[in-house]
Amino acid sequence: MGLATDMKAVAIDMIANFGESAVFSRTEGGTFNPATGTKTGETTTSWTVNVVTVRISEQSYDGVNVITGDLKLLLPAGDYKPKSGDRVVFNATNYFVVAVPAASRAQGIDITYEVQIRK
């Protein structure tokens, strides 16, 4: 697994050196009380990750799955594994994760994740 480990290290270094900071967060758990209409006991976990912006091809804009204003971010695989619905603050703007295509992988190791985000 030497090549995959080396690829992951290069991805981490490149994105750390040339990327920008983003804060991803995920809220889970809790109990919904139908009498009050509120949810209590939720926990929120946050991860600060360096990312780089990836161009979205013009052909991808279909007005439903990809809309004007969507961004794609590339982040190194690590402690944070993105999920649809996660929140992200990037360039002082609040977004949510719309889609997470399959990770870039080599020799069974995740190298990078690409996420589509929307305001």
C-alpha positions, 0 to 999 in steps of 0.5 A: 500500500505504499503508492496509495499512502504516498498519494494521500500524503501528497494530496494532504500536502498540496491542499494544505499548502494551496487550499483555503479553510472550510468548517464542516459540521454535522448534527446528529441524534436527539429526541423529537417531542411531538407535543412541543414540536422541538428536538433536544439532545442533539450533538454537533461535531465540527471539522476544520479542513483545507479545501480547493475549489473545483470547476463545475463544467457548464454541461453539468448545470441542469437546474435541479441536480446542479444549479447556479451558485453551487460549488465543488470542493476537493478535500483530503481524506482524513478524520472527516468523511463528508455526508449529504446534509452536512453544513459548511462555512466557506469564505464566510458563507453558509452552505450545505453539502448536496452530494458526495460522489465516490471518493478518489481511491487507490489500493483501497485507501481514500485519497480525496473527497469531492463535495458539491455544496449549495447556499 
